[in-house]
Amino acid sequence: MTFLQFAFYFFASVLVFAAAMVVTIRNPVKSALFLVLAFFSAACVWITLQAEFLAIVLVLVYVGAVMVLFLFVVMMLDINIAELRAGFTRYLPVGGVVAVLLVVEIVFVLARTFSPQQFANPPSHAADYSNTRELGELLYTTYVYPFEIAAFILLVAIIAAIALTMRARAPRKRIDPVRQVQTRREDRLRIVKMKSASRTAHRDQQDDAS
């Protein structure tokens, strides 16, 4: 076994372990941290497969931004751990059976579809080879239509999420830009003539004395 194969199996084992801990662990903060470990392990696997650009993007985008957001959300929601533990033990047998069935199906599909020769080491490239350029050429030539369709679906999902968040609610306050532009000075400022405080206090003292 070469060093590259050993590294691949090592990081793949860590990835499987971290993914299992993400699903089975009860503390949401620790689950998010194990997800970070899973992302790092997946990035290392991609590096062994000569996909450096995907590995760097996974670390920078998901570990550097998305997982930080997940941690902030989990810690700010103040999730009740006791309720999570009660529900976890109740659905654990059903989840275990479903997980075993999924693993068996994946093994059968891989055994029927692929052969050991298809999982050989990727061929080595020249020093000036850029997998970023190769990925860009594939995305914007061969897979340009699926790429655009995926971008359109994500845009629709973002718009739908904003629309669901900004739907009409009874106590909601909103700003009307048209009314703001049409507002006059007299509508916002009212001058009231009042007597000075000293004269008012002196008059109150006179009324108390009388």
C-alpha positions in Angstrom: 0.0 0.0 0.0 1.4 3.4 -1.0 1.4 6.5 1.1 -1.3 8.1 -1.0 -3.6 5.1 -0.6 -2.9 5.0 3.2 -3.8 8.8 3.4 -7.0 8.2 1.4 -8.2 5.4 3.7 -7.2 7.3 6.8 -9.0 10.5 6.0 -12.0 8.5 4.6 -12.2 6.6 7.9 -12.1 9.9 9.9 -14.8 11.3 7.6 -17.1 8.4 8.2 -16.5 8.6 12.0 -17.2 12.3 12.0 -20.3 12.0 10.0 -21.6 9.3 12.3 -20.9 11.5 15.3 -22.8 14.4 13.7 -25.9 12.3 13.5 -25.7 10.4 16.8 -24.2 13.0 19.2 -26.7 14.7 21.5 -25.1 18.1 22.1 -25.8 20.4 19.1 -22.6 22.4 19.6 -20.4 19.2 19.6 -22.3 18.0 16.5 -21.4 21.2 14.7 -17.8 20.8 15.6 -17.8 17.2 14.3 -19.3 18.5 11.1 -16.2 20.8 10.9 -14.0 17.8 11.3 -16.0 16.0 8.5 -15.5 18.9 6.2 -11.7 19.0 6.8 -11.5 15.2 6.2 -13.5 15.5 3.0 -11.1 18.3 1.9 -8.1 16.0 2.6 -9.7 13.2 0.6 -10.2 15.6 -2.3 -6.5 16.6 -2.1 -5.5 13.0 -2.4 -7.7 12.8 -5.6 -5.9 15.9 -7.0 -8.9 18.2 -6.6 -7.1 21.0 -4.7 -9.6 23.7 -5.8 -12.6 21.9 -4.4 -10.7 21.2 -1.1 -9.8 24.8 -0.6 -13.3 26.0 -1.5 -14.8 23.5 1.0 -12.5 24.7 3.8 -12.9 28.5 3.1 -16.6 28.5 2.4 -18.1 25.8 4.6 -15.7 25.7 7.5 -14.8 29.4 7.4 -18.3 30.9 6.9 -21.2 28.4 7.0 -20.0 26.5 10.1 -19.4 29.7 12.0 -22.9 30.7 11.2 -24.2 27.3 12.3 -22.4 27.7 15.6 -23.8 31.2 16.2 -27.3 30.0 15.4 -27.1 26.9 17.6 -25.7 28.8 20.5 -28.2 31.7 20.2 -31.3 29.4 19.9 -30.7 28.0 23.4 -31.9 24.5 22.4 -33.3 22.4 25.2 -30.9 19.4 25.4 -33.3 17.3 27.6 -36.0 17.3 24.9 -33.5 16.2 22.2 -32.3 13.3 24.3 -35.8 12.1 25.0 -36.7 12.1 21.3 -33.3 10.5 20.3 -33.8 7.4 22.3 -37.3 6.9 21.1 -36.5 6.9 17.4 -33.1 5.3 17.6 -34.2 1.7 16.6 -36.1 2.9 13.6 -33.2 5.2 12.5 -30.7 2.3 12.9 -32.8 0.0 10.7 -33.1 2.6 8.0 -29.4 3.3 8.2 -28.5 -0.4 7.8 -30.9 -0.7 4.8 -29.3 2.4 3.1 -25.8 1.0 3.6 -26.8 -2.4 2.1 -28.4 -0.7 -0.9 -25.3 1.4 -1.5 -23.1 -1.7 -1.3 -25.2 -3.6 -3.8 -25.3 -0.6 -6.2 -21.6 -0.1 -6.1 -20.9 -3.9 -6.5 -23.0 -4.1 -9.6 -22.0 -0.8 -11.2 -18.3 -0.4 -10.6 -15.3 -2.6 -10.8 -12.0 -2.3 -8.8 -10.2 -1.1 -11.9 -12.4 2.1 -11.9 -11.1 3.1 -8.5 -7.5 3.2 -9.5 -5.3 6.2 -8.6 -5.9 9.3 -10.8 -3.2 9.9 -13.4 -0.5 12.4 -12.6 -0.6 15.8 -14.4 2.1 18.2 -15.4 3.3 21.0 -13.1 1.5 23.7 -15.0 -1.9 21.8 -14.9 -4.7 23.8 -13.3 -7.8 21.8 -12.1 -9.5 25.2 -11.5 -9.3 25.9 -15.2 -10.4 22.4 -16.1 -13.4 22.7 -13.7 -14.4 26.0 -15.2 -14.2 24.7 -18.8 -16.5 21.8 -17.8 -19.0 24.0 -16.0 -19.3 26.6 -18.7 -19.2 24.3 -21.7 -20.5 20.7 -21.1 -22.5 21.4 -18.0 -23.5 25.0 -18.6 -27.3 24.3 -18.7 -27.4 22.3 -15.5 -25.2 24.9 -13.8 -27.6 27.7 -14.8 -30.6 25.7 -13.8 -29.1 25.1 -10.4 -28.3 28.8 -10.0 -31.9 29.6 -10.9 -33.3 27.1 -8.4 -31.1 28.6 -5.7 -32.3 32.1 -6.6 -36.0 31.0 -6.4 -35.3 29.4 -3.0 -33.7 32.6 -1.7 -36.7 34.7 -2.9 -39.2 32.2 -1.4 -37.4 32.3 1.9 -37.5 36.1 2.0 -41.1 36.2 0.9 -42.1 33.7 3.7 -40.2 35.8 6.3 -41.6 39.1 5.2 -45.3 37.9 4.9 -48.0 40.0 6.5 -48.2 39.9 10.3 -50.4 41.7 12.7 -47.9 43.5 14.9 -45.4 44.1 12.1 -44.2 47.7 11.5 -43.2 48.7 8.0 -41.9 51.9 6.4 -43.7 53.4 3.4 -41.2 55.3 1.2 -44.0 57.2 -0.6 -45.4 58.6 2.6 -41.9 59.5 3.7 -41.2 61.5 0.5 -44.6 63.3 0.7 -44.2 64.3 4.3 -44.2 68.1 5.0 -42.4 70.0 7.8 -45.8 70.9 9.4 -46.6 67.2 9.7 -43.5 66.4 11.7 -42.9 69.5 13.7 -45.4 71.3 16.0 -44.5 74.4 17.9 -46.3 74.8 21.3 -46.1 78.0 23.3 -45.6 77.4 27.0 -44.9 79.6 29.9 -41.5 79.5 31.5 -40.9 77.1 34.4 -39.9 79.8 36.8 -43.2 81.8 36.3 -45.2 78.6 36.6 -43.5 77.6 39.8 -44.0 81.1 41.3 -47.7 81.0 40.4 -48.0 77.6 42.1 -46.4 78.9 45.3 -48.8 81.8 45.3 -51.8 79.5 44.9 -50.5 77.3 47.7 -50.1 80.3 50.0 -53.6 81.6 49.3 
